[in-house]
């Protein structure tokens, strides 16, 4: 399956309408940009590092038919402000709570991609009473130390001196050319050439690059991912959880998905065989179908303080049994 999906005219029109629905709120003195579309049970879509709400443009038109979709540009990203601030997962989770509170939204299903999946996990941990379901897409949340070497290098101290060179026209030209070569060679990293080039283009100025490095260093160092979510995965017991991964993910390898799936009681796993790090962009229509099947077949998490205390006191089970892999039968869709 090709990496680029051709959309019919009506879907391109809906995609444009979603983009035009970007709104702005000032919270704690900083401007927060977010897309607000549709009506119905709310969904919170959280993008990955260096990205923006644009990451979800291929699925927002379909999701917003049945849901209120809220897709923010994280602080330091997209059209949101880029201050010298706290870019940790906990800070981002707090920011999601505050944005939802300003919008009068009490409970949401949270969908997070890459770093956004780590933020989603942190949100579910810090505010379980506000999280109905959890969807993790190619999540970088510390399942393993393993991460692409480029991210390790970028998190190192010398990145402060190297990243400004990306602003040079020649560097950007050769960088994009390298992605095209990797794509032509059918490498896993080249499989995501288009979305990675878009992230590459999202670092045009010093403020964007500083925010990118601060965010990356909060979760990655030269040895790999510096945080872990495995020690708290048992707390997702009772939280409907879906994992979506690309088998050709070169950024967060699919092996992470299987580890997370085994550590999260009752979770479901869907692996897209021909997708890379951006399955929601590689195969948006399939992503929406899988999400709808998951949403319609689960009940929203009903948080209980007593159950939460009991889970904390019991702690993790040494070897949690993995739930069956979710393989919805979709006519015309290869199994």
Phi, psi and omega per residue, in radians:
X1 nan 2.327 -3.113
X2 -1.250 2.699 -3.067
X3 -1.305 -0.412 -3.100
X4 -1.799 2.226 -3.128
X5 -1.758 2.288 3.074
X6 -1.562 2.202 -3.077
X7 -1.792 2.497 3.035
X8 -1.144 2.850 -3.049
X9 -0.974 -0.761 -3.089
X10 -1.134 -0.563 3.132
X11 -1.313 -0.643 3.083
X12 -1.119 -0.646 3.106
X13 -1.131 -0.748 3.112
X14 -1.120 -0.668 3.122
X15 -1.094 -0.739 3.115
X16 -1.135 -0.680 3.123
X17 -1.126 -0.664 3.104
X18 -1.111 -0.722 3.122
X19 -1.109 -0.666 -3.128
X20 -1.240 -0.231 -3.090
X21 -1.539 0.263 3.137
X22 -1.176 2.365 -3.128
X23 -2.191 3.017 -3.080
X24 -2.446 2.413 3.014
X25 -2.374 2.541 3.085
X26 -1.750 2.078 -3.117
X27 -2.228 2.231 -3.071
X28 0.981 0.505 3.084
X29 1.534 -0.070 -3.115
X30 -1.956 2.471 3.104
X31 -1.331 2.238 3.091
X32 -1.991 2.172 3.103
X33 -1.715 2.512 3.122
X34 -2.782 2.636 3.017
X35 -1.600 2.356 3.121
X36 -2.261 1.977 -3.042
X37 -2.479 2.648 3.017
X38 1.353 -2.983 3.105
X39 -2.655 2.720 -3.102
X40 2.127 -2.923 3.131
X41 -0.952 2.313 -2.998
X42 -1.342 2.501 3.013
X43 -2.103 2.384 3.043
X44 -1.920 2.047 -3.097
X45 -1.864 2.113 -3.058
X46 -2.038 2.105 -3.079
X47 -1.411 3.083 -3.121
X48 -1.627 -3.115 -3.074
X49 -1.142 2.418 3.131
X50 1.302 -0.015 -3.051
X51 -1.816 -2.841 3.113
X52 -2.750 -3.071 3.097
X53 -1.048 -0.336 3.095
X54 -1.002 -0.410 -3.133
X55 -0.995 -0.496 -3.033
X56 -1.742 0.104 -3.008
X57 -1.050 -0.501 -3.111
X58 -1.328 -0.285 -3.112
X59 -2.014 -0.300 -3.116
X60 -1.036 -0.777 -3.127
X61 -0.984 -0.721 3.134
X62 -1.279 -0.760 -3.108
X63 -1.141 -0.600 -3.064
X64 -1.322 -0.093 3.059
X65 -1.194 -0.527 -3.084
X66 -2.135 -0.039 -3.052
X67 -2.434 2.719 2.883
X68 -1.450 2.044 -3.087
X69 -1.787 2.202 3.069
X70 -2.097 1.995 -3.082
X71 -2.209 1.696 -3.074
X72 -1.446 2.704 2.804
X73 -1.495 2.012 3.131
X74 -1.009 2.666 3.071
X75 -0.937 2.347 -3.098
X76 1.534 0.030 -3.071
X77 -2.321 2.721 3.024
X78 0.944 -2.283 -3.103
X79 -1.647 0.068 3.056
X80 -1.379 2.807 3.124
X81 -1.102 2.770 -3.076
X82 -2.268 1.149 -3.087
X83 -1.411 3.002 2.937
X84 -1.391 1.782 -2.953
X85 -2.615 -3.064 3.119
X86 -1.468 2.049 -3.132
X87 -1.965 0.515 3.122
X88 -1.354 2.880 3.095
X89 -1.045 -0.697 -3.131
X90 -1.112 -0.706 3.133
X91 -1.147 -0.712 3.105
X92 -1.136 -0.698 3.106
X93 -1.080 -0.741 3.077
X94 -1.058 -0.697 -3.136
X95 -1.131 -0.641 3.090
X96 -1.138 -0.738 3.095
X97 -1.055 -0.779 -3.088
X98 -1.164 -0.707 3.110
X99 -1.098 -0.793 3.129
X100 -1.081 -0.672 -3.141
X101 -1.137 -0.738 3.109
X102 -1.084 -0.579 -3.121
X103 -1.559 0.104 3.122
X104 1.092 0.636 3.084
X105 -1.908 2.115 -3.066
X106 -1.604 -0.741 -3.049
X107 -2.348 2.474 -3.083
X108 -2.479 2.781 2.826
X109 -1.597 2.227 -3.030
X110 -1.852 2.245 3.084
X111 -2.085 2.106 -3.099
X112 -2.229 2.397 3.119
X113 -1.935 2.338 3.054
X114 0.966 -2.131 3.070
X115 -0.969 -0.641 3.131
X116 -1.061 -0.491 3.053
X117 -1.193 -0.648 3.052
X118 -1.117 -0.698 3.084
X119 -1.126 -0.717 3.120
X120 -1.075 -0.770 3.096
X121 -1.071 -0.730 -3.137
X122 -1.169 -0.667 3.093
X123 -1.082 -0.788 3.140
X124 -1.131 -0.559 3.137
X125 -1.312 -0.771 -3.095
X126 -1.344 -0.590 -3.045
X127 -2.307 1.061 -3.084
X128 -1.055 -0.476 -3.137
X129 -1.226 -0.230 -3.104
X130 -1.876 -0.032 -3.075
X131 -1.922 2.072 -3.106
X132 -1.560 -0.706 3.130
X133 -2.581 2.827 -3.085
X134 -2.317 2.205 3.089
X135 -2.169 2.080 -3.100
X136 -1.944 2.164 -3.053
X137 -2.069 1.943 -3.133
X138 0.843 0.851 -2.889
X139 -1.337 2.310 2.969
X140 -1.761 1.578 -3.105
X141 -2.320 0.367 3.071
X142 1.479 0.540 3.055
X143 -1.169 -0.588 3.130
X144 -2.622 2.820 3.080
X145 -1.254 -0.349 -3.050
X146 -1.101 2.309 3.098
X147 -2.771 2.816 -3.074
X148 -1.074 2.415 -3.106
X149 -0.972 -0.550 3.130
X150 -1.053 -0.684 3.121
X151 -1.208 -0.630 3.065
X152 -1.075 -0.802 -3.124
X153 -1.108 -0.749 -3.083
X154 -1.160 -0.468 3.135
X155 -1.408 -0.214 -3.099
X156 -1.267 2.791 -3.108
X157 -0.963 -0.599 -3.091
X158 -1.208 -0.179 -3.139
X159 -1.096 -0.517 3.129
X160 -1.057 -0.483 -3.127
X161 -1.661 -0.460 -3.079
X162 -1.464 -0.735 -3.048
X163 -1.010 -0.646 3.101
X164 -1.021 -0.434 3.122
X165 -1.150 -0.355 3.135
X166 -1.143 -0.363 -3.130
X167 -1.292 -0.298 -3.134
X168 -1.178 2.323 -3.121
X169 -0.952 -0.721 -3.139
X170 -1.102 -0.709 -3.131
X171 -1.140 -0.726 -3.134
X172 -1.161 -0.661 3.121
X173 -1.112 -0.831 -3.111
X174 -1.234 -0.555 3.093
X175 -1.105 -0.799 3.116
X176 -1.171 -0.625 3.103
X177 -1.109 -0.663 3.116
X178 -1.113 -0.712 3.097
X179 -1.087 -0.682 -3.139
X180 -1.155 -0.652 3.104
X181 -1.141 -0.776 3.130
X182 -1.077 -0.631 3.106
X183 -1.188 -0.750 -3.133
X184 -1.097 -0.545 3.117
X185 -1.421 -0.023 3.130
X186 1.041 0.664 3.049
X187 -1.395 2.799 3.134
X188 -1.102 -0.724 3.122
X189 -1.155 -0.695 3.107
X190 -1.150 -0.401 3.120
X191 -1.037 -0.475 -3.123
X192 -1.866 0.505 -3.062
X193 -0.976 -0.830 -3.076
X194 -1.094 -0.934 -3.136
X195 -1.153 -0.563 3.114
X196 -1.202 -0.631 3.054
X197 -1.118 -0.636 3.115
X198 -1.142 -0.715 3.076
X199 -1.126 -0.709 3.100
X200 -0.993 -0.726 -3.131
X201 -1.271 -0.265 -3.087
X202 -1.449 0.096 3.135
X203 -2.039 0.997 -3.014
X204 -1.424 -0.305 -3.038
X205 -2.360 2.965 -3.058
X206 -1.102 -0.671 -3.129
X207 -1.102 -0.733 3.124
X208 -1.125 -0.736 -3.115
X209 -1.190 -0.690 3.109
X210 -1.110 -0.751 3.124
X211 -1.109 -0.695 3.119
X212 -1.045 -0.839 -3.103
X213 -1.162 -0.722 3.124
X214 -1.081 -0.735 3.127
X215 -1.135 -0.795 -3.119
X216 -1.089 -0.756 -3.099
X217 -1.187 -0.299 3.084
X218 -1.263 -0.352 -3.067
X219 -2.228 -0.265 -3.072
X220 -2.358 2.448 2.945
X221 -2.247 -2.965 -3.042
X222 -1.130 -0.281 3.124
X223 -1.624 -0.106 -3.139
X224 2.156 -2.717 3.137
X225 -1.127 2.253 -3.017
X226 -1.718 0.007 3.128
X227 -2.149 2.927 3.089
X228 -2.452 2.509 3.050
X229 -1.951 -0.144 -3.073
X230 -1.080 -0.557 -3.095
X231 -1.221 -0.252 -3.129
X232 -2.091 0.109 -3.102
X233 -1.077 -0.498 -3.117
X234 -1.092 -0.349 -3.138
X235 -1.277 -0.139 3.075
X236 -1.417 0.035 3.069
X237 -0.962 2.136 -3.099
X238 1.591 -0.192 3.097
X239 -1.647 1.938 3.101
X240 -0.988 2.136 -3.024
X241 -2.311 2.274 3.101
X242 -2.088 2.293 3.046
X243 -1.901 2.222 3.096
X244 -2.138 2.204 -3.066
X245 -2.429 2.697 2.984
X246 -1.693 2.292 -3.136
X247 -1.111 -0.368 -3.104
X248 -1.837 0.473 -3.140
X249 -1.253 1.987 3.137
X250 -1.616 -0.196 -3.110
X251 -1.561 -0.930 3.068
X252 -2.130 1.675 -3.015
X253 -0.954 2.614 -3.068
X254 -1.102 -0.340 3.073
X255 -1.011 -0.529 3.092
X256 -1.083 -0.644 -3.118
X257 -1.079 -0.761 -3.113
X258 -1.187 -0.623 3.091
X259 -1.152 -0.782 3.134
X260 -1.129 -0.716 -3.139
X261 -1.046 -0.732 3.140
X262 -1.219 -0.485 -3.061
X263 -1.582 -0.189 -3.080
X264 -1.916 1.843 -3.053
X265 -0.983 2.192 3.070
X266 1.360 0.100 -3.128
X267 -1.237 2.785 3.090
X268 -2.028 2.564 -3.112
X269 -2.217 2.277 3.050
X270 -2.213 2.073 3.124
X271 -1.869 2.182 3.084
X272 -1.576 1.931 -2.989
X273 -1.052 -0.590 -3.056
X274 -1.839 0.188 -3.115
X275 -1.747 2.748 3.078
X276 -1.823 -2.301 -3.068
X277 -1.375 -0.176 -3.072
X278 -2.161 1.120 -3.093
X279 -1.054 -0.511 3.124
X280 -1.254 -0.291 3.044
X281 -1.761 -0.643 3.131
X282 -1.119 -0.754 -3.110
X283 -2.395 1.213 -3.031
X284 -1.090 -0.671 -3.108
X285 -1.175 -0.729 3.091
X286 -1.149 -0.685 3.124
X287 -1.013 -0.792 -3.129
X288 -1.131 -0.713 3.128
X289 -1.099 -0.767 3.140
X290 -1.113 -0.740 3.128
X291 -1.091 -0.785 -3.115
X292 -1.105 -0.682 3.096
X293 -1.079 -0.758 3.111
X294 -1.115 -0.835 -3.084
X295 -1.100 -0.792 -3.075
X296 -1.249 -0.371 -3.077
X297 -1.744 0.111 -3.132
X298 -2.236 2.713 3.035
X299 -1.765 2.529 3.140
X300 -1.021 2.495 3.091
X301 -1.019 2.290 3.072
X302 -1.906 1.716 -3.006
X303 -1.234 2.339 3.085
X304 -2.192 2.155 3.127
X305 -1.067 -0.662 -3.128
X306 -1.143 -0.768 3.114
X307 -1.119 -0.659 3.131
X308 -1.093 -0.770 3.110
X309 -1.083 -0.739 -3.126
X310 -1.101 -0.717 3.115
X311 -1.103 -0.759 -3.137
X312 -1.097 -0.732 -3.113
X313 -1.208 -0.623 3.137
X314 -1.294 -0.656 -3.119
X315 1.359 -3.122 -3.089
X316 -1.238 2.604 3.003
X317 -1.425 2.400 -3.021
X318 -0.978 -0.770 -3.087
X319 -2.377 1.377 -3.110
X320 -1.102 2.467 3.121
X321 -1.360 2.360 -3.135
X322 -1.374 2.414 3.077
X323 -1.324 2.817 3.132
X324 -1.040 2.540 3.086
X325 -1.205 2.332 -3.139
X326 -1.330 2.061 3.113
X327 -2.270 1.341 -3.113
X328 -1.113 2.469 3.118
X329 -1.477 2.013 -3.097
X330 -2.116 2.064 -3.125
X331 -0.954 2.269 3.105
X332 1.415 -0.065 -3.116
X333 -1.751 2.169 3.120
X334 -1.028 2.454 -3.045
X335 -1.194 nan nan
